[in-house]
């Protein structure tokens, strides 16, 4: 009994958010099952998929967990008691009634896991990543090395050319409301962790203390800026946002949003939420920059028109002149976090 309690206290819960992308999610799960970094429980949140994700995920999980015990009435599996301690020891498929966005889906998985267990921390993952060997071990080591460690992220590698770094961390320019990916690795290869503006949200680790003090991600960001918001709230509470350079994952950037291939291939969904989140986070934390950020969207419209993307240009214009479309981003009224509700 004491050994079982000790194992539960060491568990990490990986939360993988799926939306109409079961093939990518299966590849992600297979990479997690290959890790031997720590006792790992996995919650797969199906974010109201409209394809056959739920059935396919249940089928593939049954194959991955062949011989494991099955919880009656639940799409979940538990490893035999004799399973290796530093491996996946349980999986649960959590179907959500509608698409809650990335933050909302991840929050639902975290909430479920905390109701049904006591993990020491949570590894929040895009479904379109593939963990490289030692990815979780490096995250945990970096997080443990820093006092008041908050969100700790990973280095993302290009899916098609994994020798190329896709993102080390996010750099955020408050006066423009824009973040972009830093791709240069630190010169000192021995660094265990790096202080950053924010870790890229495709791979983030937080412990339960951070969740208790800072709270979950703000579900008002349906897409984009949720990790910057989370990191900024943590900073205001005295936590540090970090990246573990030795933690590596391959990433199909934009697979879930239909925006692979850069700005010229953005979907309307991606365009809309990029603008909404940009305005929302500025108003929330740095309202004195809001006129500058709002005005800079004129340049976005000009760029879209220059490239013949009239639908995207019209969408940005509508968002600029209809604040109601972004003041209530994701159904949550935007307010200054320094003021009482």
N, C-alpha and C positions, 0 to 999 in steps of 0.2 A: 504493500500500500504506500509506504514511504517513497519507494522507487517510482511508482506511478505518479505521485504528487510532484516529485522532482522533475519528471519528464514533462508534465503539463506546464510547470513553471518555466521550462526552457523553450516551449513551443513558440514558433513564429507562424502567423497566419498570412498566407498569400491570398490577396483578393484580386481576381482577374475579371475585368468587365468586358462582356461580349455584347455586340449588337450586330446582328446579321453577318457574322464573320466566324462561323464555327470552325472552318478549316484552319484559319490562323490560330484560333483558340486551342485547337487540338495540338498544333505544333508547339505552342507555348507550354501546354500542360506536359507534353512529352519531355521538354527541356527541364521542367521542374522535377519530374520524376527521375531524371538522370542525376540530379544534384545529390550530394552527400555532405551538405554543409551544416545542417541543424535539423532538429525535428520540425517538420513543416506540415501544417494543415492548410488545405486549399479550399477557398470558397469561390465558385464561378458564378458571377451574377449575370444572368441573361436579362439584358436591359430592354425587355419588351420587344424582342426580335419578331419580325414579320416573315422571316423565311423559315426553314426547317431546323433552325439552330438547336432548339430545345431537345427534339428527338435525336438529332445527330450527336449532340454533346452527351446525352444520357447513354447512347449506344457506345460511344468511344470510351466513356468513363467506365462502363461495365467491362470493356475489354482491358483497359489499363489496370483495373482493380480486380481482375479475375482471381477468385479464391478468397477475396476479402469478404467480411461480413457486410450485410446490407441492412440498413435501418428500414423496417417495415413502414410503408406509406411515405417514405422520403427518398428523393433521388440522391442518396448519400452512401458512402462506403467508408469502412474503417479497416485499417490494416490489422492483420493478426497480431496478437500480443508479442509474438517473437520477432516482429519486423525490426529492421535496423533502426536504431534511435535517430540517426542523422539522415533520415529519408522522409519522403511523404508518408504520413501516418493516417491521413484522413482526407476525404474529398466530399464536398457538398455542392450540389447544383441548386442555386437559388433563383427561381423564376420570378421576375418582377412584372407587374401588370402593365406597365408602360415604360417608355424610354425616359429615364430620369436624368439623362446626360451623364457625363463621366463622373462628376463629383457626386451626384445623387446615387448613381449605381454603386460606386465604391463605398459611400456612406452606408448604404443598405447592407452590403456585405460585412462591413466592420460591425455594424449594430447586431446583425445576426450572430456573428462569431462571439461577440462579447456576451450575448445572452446565453450562448450554449457552451461556453468555455472560458478559459482565463489565459489567453496568449500574452506573452510579454511584449509583443509588438506586431506590427502589420506591414507587409510588403505589398504595396499597391502597384498593379501592373496593367499596362495596356495589353490587350489580347494579341497584338501583332508584334510581340517581342519573343526572342528566344534567348534564354539565360545561358551564358557561357559558364564553364566549370569554375566554381569558387565565387560566383557573383554574389550570393547571399552571405557567404562567410566574410567577404571583404566589406560588405555593407555593415554587418554587425560589428566587425573589428573597428572600422572607422567611427561608427556611432559611439562605441564604448570608450574611445580614446579622448573624447572631447567633453569637458564639462558643459552642461546645458545644451547638449546636442539636440537639435530640433529635427526637421526633415533632412534625411540623408539620401541623396540620389546616386545614380550610376552613370557611367560613361556609355553612350549609345553609339553603336557601330552601324554603318550602312548595311542594309540587308543584302544587297546585290554585290557589294564590294566590302566585306567585313574588315579588310585591312585599313579602311578609311574611317576616320572618326566622324560621325554625324553630329554629335553634340556632347560636350563635356558638361555644360551647365547653361542656364539662361542668364542673359544680361538684360536688365530692364531700364529703359530711359523714361523716367517719370514724366518729363515735360512733353513727351510725345505719346505716352501711353502704349509704348511698343516694346516688346521683348524680342530678342533674337538669340540664336545659339552660338555660344563660344565653342570653337572646334579645335583650338590649340591646347595640346596637353601641357601640363606644367613642365618646366625645364628640369626640376628636381624630381626624378622618377621615384624617389624614396618617400615622397609625401603620402601619408596615410589618408589624409582628407584635406579638402579645400573649402574655405569660406566662399560663399557665392551669393548672388542676388536671389536666385531660386534654382532648385534642381528641376530638370525637365521631368514632367509628370508621367512619362512612360514607365518609370521605375522610381518609387519613393518608399523609404522605410521610416516609420515613426513608432515610438513606443507608447504604451498606454498612458504614461505620465503626460505626454504632449497632448494626447486626446483629452485628458481630464482638464488640463490647464487652458488649452487653446480652443478645443472643440474640433468637430469634424470639418471637412471642406465645405465651403459655402456652395450649396446647390443652385444658387442663383446664377452661377456661371455654367451654362449648359455645355459650352465648349470654350476652351482657352482661358487663361489667366487664373484658373482655380489654384494652381500651384503657387503662383506669385502672391495671390491673396493669402493663402495658407501660410506661406513663409513670412509675409509681412506681419500678419497677426502674431506669429510666433516671435518675431523680433521685438514687437511691442511688449511681449510678455517675458523678454529676456533670453530667448532661445536663439541658437545660431543655425542658419541654413547651410548644409554641407553637401559635398560630393565625394564619393570614394573612388579615386582614379582606378583602383584595381578591380572594381566591380564593373563587369562588361556585359552588355546585351546587344544582340542584333535587333534592329528595329525597322519595320516597314512603315516609315513615316507617312501619315495621311491615309492609311488603308481603310480605317473605319469611316472617315468623313468623305471619302471619294476625292481626295485632294493630293494624291501622290504625284510628285513631279514638280513641286514648287508653285509659286504664286500664279503662274499662267494656267495652271490646271486646277485651281480652286473650284470647289462646288459652290452653289448658291448657299447651301447650308453652312459651309465653312466661312464664306464671305460674311453672311449675316451675323454669325456669332463672334467672328473676329472683331467686327465693328462694335457690337453690343458690349462685349466684354471689355474692350478698350475704353469705352466711355464710362462703363459702370465702375471699373476699378479706379479710374481717375477721380470720379465724383466721390467715391467712398473714402479714399485715403489722401488724395492730393487735390482737393477741389479748386485750389487757386490755379492749377494748370488746365482746368477743363476748357476754358476758351481757346487755348493754344491747341489742345488735342482735337477739339471739335473743328477748328479751322483747318487743321492739317488733313482732314478728310477730303477737302477740295482737291488736294494733290492725288489722293487715291482715285477720286472720280476721273480726274484728267488722265491718269495712267490707264484706267479701264477703257476710256473712250479712245485713247491713242491706239490701243490694241484691239479695237472693235468689239469690246465686251460690254455692249449696251445694257444688257440685263443686269449685270453686276454693278455698273455705274448707277443705274436707276435705283437699285436696292440701297446702295450707300446714301444716295440723295434722300430717299424716303426716310431712312433712319436718322439722318441729320435733322430733318425738319419735323419729325414726329417723336419727340422725347418719350412719349408714353410707350413706345416700342422698346426702349432700353432702360427706362426708369424701373420697370417691373420685369427685369431680365429673369427668365426662368420661373416667373410667378412669385418671386420674392421681392418685396418693396425694398429698394435701396435706401440705406440710412447711414449716417455717420456712426461708426462703431464706438466713438468716444462719448456718444450721447445715450441716455437711457431710452429703452424702447417706448 
